[in-house]
Amino acid sequence: MTFESYHCLNMCVLTPRAMPLRVHDTRRREKVDFTTMNPGVVNMYVCGVTVYDLCHLGHARCYLSFDLIHRWLEKSGYDVNYVQNFTDIDDKIINRANEIGQDWRELVENNIATYYRDMDSLNILRADSYPRCTEYVDDMIRITEDLIEKGNAYSSDDGVYFSVESAPEKYGQLTGQNIDAVRSGAGGRVEGTGSGKRDHKDFALWKKAKPGEPTWESPWGPGRPGWHIECTAMSMDAFGTQFDIHGGGHDLLFPHHEAEIFQGECHTGCSPVVHHWLHNGFVNIDGEKMSKSLGNFWTIKEILEKVDPLVLRFSLINAHYRSPIDMNEQLLKDAEKNHSRLVSVYKAALELVGVNCPPLPEGDITSQVPLVKSLGLLEKMAQGFAIAMDDDFNSREACAKVLGAIREMSKMLSSLEGDDLGAYAQHCVEWLEDTADSVLGVLPTREQTLAEPEDDPRRAEIADKVEALLTKRNEARAAKDWSAADAIRDELAALGVVVTDTAEGPIWDLV
């Protein structure tokens, strides 16, 4: 059974839906109905970081994307078993450890600790487990032995390689590459590289030891596993021969995920091993691919020194997870402005929540009664939010529904009175916590929202000017001079001021 989230008055109700959740499956190259091997259960594996350095903006984009997917699947009633690995042995780790004169194990532990700090700051829910490659070397050896026995792999002077030509029908499942075209490019034995490959398309399952490198014993002598076999061993240990979702960044399509298909399907005899392949888009910086050589490489640590973590989260999820995103200063400013409005409305609603209020009426967007119409509009926006997330986790459209809702909430919170105000404020709180919090993950806690802000010297400096502008704005609104009122709001925004209108009058704060 599949589920849809219908947001009714004062609660979220999960009911069976007529229209299914749709996902864009990379392998099938189209949107398809989302189905699971076991009803109501999702087994999801996402390729984790190679812990040789600090996490960067691309990592934030990837794990935020799958955090949204994780959250929405659970909101839709699924029991999600989420596994995300750490690649804790790799050429990059060995090289970086040698470069800085640090033991590779210490480097790994430090970067894993930093990873958790970065992801926690972005309000990314923890996966159910984080297996490490080095814990599964025996499994990798066993799978490699099986592939050799089946004729899909071969031993050479420098390790063990998977023979792509042993299963040519599996080539290009994710990328669409044509094996015949690749054959015509550089077939035959690879010469002059010191590699024991028989063919340029083959990839390493096991690498024989080199001086000074960490090694494990194997039937082929001391060495260490190749990169691709690691995820196959860990995902199969977690889920068996087949599972529902395999995710990762678009950059992993080839060769990593293509290699996983080869070795996984040849080892298990199952096709497909993965039911749905999902991939998130790239992050560019000011229109260019993020690169250390270009000087536009942003670590999460660096960017969070300048931007609130929830603002960064908001900026990255306000785009469809499959689309590339161009990170720039304007994008962050827009995210900060919209996030500040969201938090201000949430705070205003929290402060206006009533006690023992009568039930609200049913919403109706056709009603001439402002309260009834507003409730109808919020219900419609909540349904639109659910529809957007059901359409391949379209968080951009979902964010738009939230921003539309807070505009409606702000208007009504400033016009209602008495019990209606208290009950409506409670509904606003629950609506926002049901969408912007539990799904989008961009709201601070109630305690954080209501906490008194630390004294900001800017506030005292501009307080008189702000109050004078607010007075002029009130006069313009009373005279229904909306253009003048909007111009004053823009002037306030230029000062770094965000205004929330309430029944008691406007409340202002600094962005």
N, C-alpha and C positions, 0 to 999 in steps of 0.2 A: 504494500500500500504506500502511496505517496501522500504528501500533506501540503496544505497551503495555509499561510498565516493570514487570517482575517482579523483585523484590529477593530474590535467593537468598543462600546463605551466602557471605560474603566478597566478593560482587561484585554489580553490577547488570547484568542481562541484558535487552536489548531484543529482544522476539520479537513476531511478528505476533499481533494480538489478535482475539478473536472479536467483542467488543463495541467499537464505535467511540467515539472522542472525541465528546462532545456539547457543543454550545455554544448559548447563548440568542441567537438572531439577532433583533436589534431590528426589522428590517424585516418578518420573518415572524412576530414576536410569539410565538415558541415555541422550545423546544429542538429542535435538528435535528442530524443527523449532520454532523460537520465534514468537509468535502471541499475539495480544492484543485484549481486549474486544471491544475497540473503535479504528477504524483505525487512525493511526498517533499519538495516545495518550498512554502514559505509566503511570499508577499509581503504584508507588513503595513505599513500607514501609520497613524500616530497623530498627531492634531493637537497641535502643540507650543504653547509659551507665546508670548504677546505680551510682548516683553521691555521693558516700560515701568517695571517695579518688581521688587522682590524676590519670589521664589516663596513661596507660602503653603501651608497645610496641605492645601487642595484640590488643589493641584498635586502634592504628595507622594502623596496618595491615588490620583490618576489614573495617575501614571507608575510607582508601585509595582504597581498592578493590571496594567498591561501588561508590566511587568518579569516578574511571575509567569507571565503568559501566554507571553511570550517564552521564559522558562526551561523551562516545561513542554513547549512545542512542540519545543524543541531536545532535551530529555530523551527525548521520544517518538520521536526519530529524524528529525525534519524539519530541513531546511536553511532557516533563517529569514533572509529579507532584510528587515530592520527599518528603516524610514525615519520620522524624526520631525522636523518642520520647526521653524524659528523664524519667527514673524511679526515682522519687523524694520522694518516701516513700517505705521503705523496712526494713527487719530485720537488714541488714548491716548498713543502714543509722542510725537507732535507736541505734544500739550497738556502732558505731563509735562516735556518738554525746555524748553518755553517757561516753564513754572511755576518751574523751578529755575535757569533761565538757562544751560543746558548744550546743547552741540551734540547733535542727536538721534543722530548716529552714535556719539558717545562714550558716550551713555546706553545705547545698544544693546550696545556691546561690553562695558561694565561689567556689565550685567545678564546677558549670556550667560555671562561668566566666573563670575558668582555662581551661575547655574543649574548649571553643571557641578560646582562645589564642593558645592552642596546635594545633587545627585543622587548624586555619588560617595560622599558621607558616608552616604547611605542604602543603599549597596551596590547601586545600580541599574546594571545592565549598560548600557554605551553602545550606542546604536543604531548601525547600519551607516553611516548618513549623516544629516546634519543640514542639509538645504538651507535657504537663506534666501530669503524672498520677493523681495527686491530683485535676486536673481540670475536671476529668471525673468520679468521684466517683458515681455520680447519674446515669450515664450510666451503670456503672458496677453493681450497685444495680438492675437496670431494667433488664439487661441481666440475672443476677442470679435468679431473681424472675421468669423469663420466663423459665429458665432451670429447676427450681423446679416444676413449673406447668406442664411441659412436661415429668416429671419423670426422667430427666437426672441428677438431683442434689437433695440433701437432707440436712436438717438442723440438727445439732448436738449440744451437750453441748458447744463446743468450736468454732463453726462457721458453715459454709456451705461448703459441699464437692461435687465435680462432681463425679458421679458414672460411672466409666469406663465400667462396665459390662452392663450399659444401652445402649451402642453402641459399642459392641465388634468388629464389622466389620471395625471400623475406627482405630483399634489399629495397630501400627507399620507402618503407611503409609510412614513415612520418614526414620525410622531406620530399617525396615524389621523385627522387633521383632515379634515373634509368641506368641499370647495371650495364647494359650493352654500351652506353655512351662512356661509362667509367672504364670499362674494359679496353676500349680503344685508346684511352689516354696513356696509361703507363703500366700495362700488365706485365706479368713475368716476375722473376726474382728481383728484389730490390738490391741494387749494387752500389757499392761505394759509401754506404752509410754505417757499416758495421752491424746492421740488423740481420737477424736470422729469418726474417719474413720471407715467405715464398711468393707473396703477392703484395703489391702496395696497398690493397684494400684491407688486408688482415690487421688485427689489433691484438695487443698483448693481454694475456690472461695471467701470466706469471713472469716476473722479471728476475733473472739470476742476480746474485749478490754482486755489488761493486764495493771496492775498498772504502771503509769508513761509513757504510750505510747500515741502518738497522735491518736485520734479516730474521727470517723464520725458516725452520727446516721443512723440506718438502721432498716428494719423490724425485724431483729434478734438481736437488741440491739446495743449499741455502739461497734465499731470495725473499721477495715480497710480492704481493698481488698487484695486478694492473688495476687501473682506476675503474673500468666499467664493471668488472666482475664483483666489485664490492657491493654496489647497490642491488645487484641480482641476489646475492647471498643474504643480505639483510632484509630485503622486502619479502623473500620467500620464507625466511625464518619467522617473520612476523605474521604472514598471511597464508602461507602455503603456495600452491602452484598457480593460483589465479587470484586477482584482487580487483577492486572497483576503480580506483583513481590512482594514476601516477602523475605527479606534477613537477614543475620546475620552470626555470627561465627559458626563454626562446633560444638562448645560446646553447642549451643542452640538447637540442633536437639532434644535431649531428656533431660529433660521432657518438656521444654518450648514450642517448636514449635509443638510437638505432642499434648500437651494440648490445644494449640490454635486451632488445627484442630478439636478436640473433641468439645469444647465449641462453636466454631464459626459455624461449620456445623450443630450441633444440634439446636443452636439458630435460625439460618437463614433458615434451611431446604435446603440450597444450597450445592452442592458438585461438584467440589471443590470450596471453598471460595477463595483460592489462585490459580491462574493459573500456575505460575512458582515459585518454591522454589529454591533459590540460597544461597549457603553457602561457606564462605571462609575458607582456611586452617589455621592450628595452626602456632604459632611462637615458635621455640625452641631456646635456647641459648647454643651455643657450644655443640649441640647434646642432650641437656637435656631440658625437659619441664620447662618453665619459672616458678619459684617458689620463694617466699620470704624466705622459709625455706632453700633453697639451696644457697641463696645469689646471685642469677642470675636474679633478678627481676629488670627490667629497666623501669623507668617511662619515658615518652616522655620528660619531663623537664630535667631529668638527661642526657639523650642521646644527647639532643640538646645543651647542654653545651660543648660537645666535637665534634659534627658533624653538618655541615651545614644542615638546614632543607631539602633543595632540594636534597642533597646527600642521606639523610635518605630516602626520598621519592623514589629516583631512586633505592636504594638498595632493597626496599620492592616491587616495581612494576616490577622489573626485575625477576619476577617469576610468574608463573600462579597463579591466585587468589585462585584456589581450592587446590593447592599443599601446603604441609607444607613447611616452610622456616626455615633454620637454621641460625640464626643471630650470627655472630662472627666478630672478628676484621678484618680478611682477606676479608670478604664480604664487609665490610664498606670501606676498602682500595681500593678494586677493583671498587666499586661504585664511590668513590671519584675520582679515576683516569679517569674513563670513563666519568663522569660528567664534569670534568675539560676539557677534550678533546672536548666535546660537546659545552661547553660555549666558549671555545677558537675559534672554527670554526665559531660559531654564531657571535662572536665579530668581527672576521676578515671579515666576509661577510658584517656585518653592516658598517664597516669602508670603504669597497670597493664599496658599492652600487653606481652605476652611475646615472647621471641625463639625462633625455630625451634620453635614449638608444634605439637603434632600436630593433624590436621584435627578440626574439631568434628563431632559426630554430626548426622544429619538431625533437624530439629525435628519434634515431634509434640505437639500441644496436649493429646492424651489420655494422654500418658505420665505415669507416676508418678515418673519421674526428673526432678528439678527443672531440671537443665541442658537436657535434651531438651525438656521442656515450655516452658521459657522461650524457647528458639530457635524453637519452633513459634509461640508467641505473637508474637514479633517478626516472623516471616515473615508472619503473618496481618495484623499492623498495617501492614507495608509494602505488602501487597496492598491493604489498605483505603485507605492513603495514595494509591496509584495510582488506585484506583477513584474516590476523591473528586476528584482533579485531573482525571480524565477526565469527570467530571460537571460540565461548565461551569466548570472551574477552581475547585472548591470548597475554597478555602484554609482556611476555618474548620474544616471537617471534617478536612482534612489536618493542621492544627495540633493538633487533638484527638488524632489518631493519634500524633503525635510526643510529646505530653505523656504519653499513656498508655505509650508505649515507654520514656520515661526513668524512669517509676515502676518499671517492670519491671527495667530495667537497674540502677537504684540498689539494688534489693533483691538482685539476683544478684551484683553486684559486691562486696557486703558479706558474702556467704556462701560464694562459691567460693574455692578455694585452688589453688596450684600451676599446672601447665600449663593446666588448665581455665580458671583465672582469666585467665591471659595471653591465651589464644585467644579467650575470650569478650569480653574488653576490646577486642581488635582488631576483632572483629565489631561491637561497639557503635560504635566509632569510624567504621567504614566505613558502618554503617547511618545514623548521624547525618549524616555528610558527604554521603551519597547523597540525603538527604531535606531535613533542616533547613538544610544548606549549599547544595548545588547547585540545589535547587528553591526553597526558602523564603528562602534568603539571609540567615538570621538568626544564623549562627555566626561568631564571630571566627576568624581564622586559627589554625592550631596554635601558631604562634610567639606570637601575642598571648595565647592561652589559657594557655600554660605560663609566660609571663613572670611574674616576681616582682612582685607588686603594690607600688606605692609605699606607704611608711609612712603609715598613717592614724592620726592621734592618737586616734580613737575606739576603735581596737582595743585599745590599752594600757589605756584607761579602763575597758573592760567585760570584759577578758580573764578576770579572776578570777571574775566573776559567770557568764560564759558557761561556763567550765570546770566550775563547781559545778553548773550546770543540766544540763550534759551528763552528769555523773556520776549525778545523780538520774534522768535519762532512761534511762541504761543500766540502773540498778537497777530502774526500772519495767518496762522491756522484758524483763529477766531474770525478773521476777515475773509476766510476761504481763499487766501492768496497762496495757492499751493506752490506756485513756482518760486515765490520768495521763501517759503518754508523749506523747500527742497534745497535752495541755494544756501540757506543758513546751515542745514544739516551737512552739506558738502564742506562748508567752512569749518564746522566742528570736526568733521572727519579728517580734514587737513591738519588739525591740531592734535590728531591722535585720540580723539574722543568718540566714544560710541554712546548713543542715546537709546534708552528703552522707555517707552511711554507706558505709564501705569495709571490707575484710577486716582492715585494720590499725586499725580504729576510726573514729569519726566525724571528719570534717573540717569546719571551719566557716570562713565568710568573711562579710564585710560586703556587703550589697546595694549 
